[in-house]
């Protein structure tokens, strides 16, 4: 039986810290570019019904510097331009993103409290443990903004050159090789388990407290491989300290150029998993506000400045709303639920 400790739950489940280039520099340049480009003008379409007539809070349930933090702050900056009122980002981290998520779940559905939501506390945590909120009953899903791809990586001297060679080697030696994750039950762990199952691999899981120590041991060859976010792995791929064999998105990713999709490179048909980030509000948000906020997110995603920022933080723009967003969430939940059930992943005590 595989178990998850409470300490592991406090690790980010679907995000990776972006350390370079400087977070403030990135966001400052992004905000200035949006303003200069006039994104959000004119404002008349968003002033209907008097909303908004005061500042809006954007709750970010992760520490500063995480990918979700950067996406959330970019949404706050863009919506400030579009709505003509300040959208103030506030970090409220803890319990794998559940604390900040719960604040929004219990807020009034008036459009003045929004959530920079992500896979961990919305899709993964409720499958592993009780949460103080009910995802289906307590939240309104406005729009998905982006998707963080994951990379299959090894040390540079791992004796394969391609994903196909990797699968052949590991499959021929069941139980010999090891794979790291940022914690049992983390999104990266579930994605790697899904890949192993699809490719028919039997390897030993080595959980860590966060992606940094996991990647350190993969780089050193103490652990054979891992599947981690592009945000956390690409800097090491670029400088030659990690070898990337494939990306987790079905059609590859513009933020990981030259790296083939695992679906084809490793012959795992249909393999398509990542960590989503989007805009969520309390349940009961009026439909007109939901549609106007979704329209605002769409405008932000279409701005060239957003594309440039997301490229640098290794997040793929993937705008979805309405039925399309709901289907994506349902399909992803089903995939992770199957992984958890198949591998008997449980919470300890």
C-alpha positions, 0 to 999 in steps of 0.5 A: 500500500502506498501512503501519503504523509500530511507533510507531503500534502503541504508541498505544492501539488501542481506548481513549481517555483520560478526563480529565473528571471526575477519574478518582479522583473517579469511581472513589472514588464508584463504589466507595463506592456499591457498598459502600453498596448491598451489591453482592456480598452474600452471598459464600457462592456465591463461597467454594466450593472455597476460591477465592479465599483470597488477593488477585487481580491484575487486569492492565490493559494500558493507562495510567491514565485510559484507558477500559479502565483505568476499566472494569478498575478498576470490575470489580476493585472490584466483584469485591472486594465479591463475592469477599471478597478484594482484586482489585488493579488493576495497569497494565502498558502498552506495545506497544498493550496487548500487554505486559500481555496477554502477562503474563496469557497466560503466567500460571497458570490458577488465577483469581489473574491476570485481564486487563481485555481490550480490542479492540486487543491481542486483536482487532486486533493479531493481525491486523496483526502477530505477537504473543507470545501466541496469542489462541485458545490462550493465553486464556480469555474470561470475559465482555464487560462493555462496548462503546465506541461511535464517532462520525462527527464533523466541524468545526462548519462542515463544510457538512452537517447530517446523515449522509445529506448527508455521504455524498452530499457526500463520494461526489460528490467522490471523493478530495477529502475527508480523514479522520483516525485515531489511527494506521494500523491503530488500531481507529478507522482500521479502523472508519472504513475499514469505514464508507467502504466501506459508504457507497461513499466515497473519501477520503484517510487522514491518520494521527496518533499518537493521537486528541488531535492527530487531533481537534484537526485535525478541529476546526480543519477541517484534516482533513474528518472522523474516526470516534473513540470517544465517550469522546474526542469527546463532550466536544467535541460537547457544547461545540460544537467538533465536530459529531456525525453518527452513532454506530457501533452498530446501534441507537444508544447510550444514552451518545450520546443524540440521535445516530442510528446510522450504519446508518440515518442514513447508509444503511449497513445492518448497520453495527455496530462498537465497541471491546469491554472485558471480563474474560479469564484464562489458558487452562485456567481451570477451568470452575467459576471461569470461570462464577463470575467471569462471574456476578460480572461480570454482577452488577456490570453490573446495578448502578445504580452501574455504569450511572452510571459507564459513562454518564459515561465513554461506555461502553455496558454490554453483558454477554456470556459463553459462546457469545454472547461467542465469536460476537461476537469471531469476527464482529468479527474477521472484519469487521476482517480484511476491512477490513485485506485490502481496504485492504491494511494492512501493518506496516512492516519 
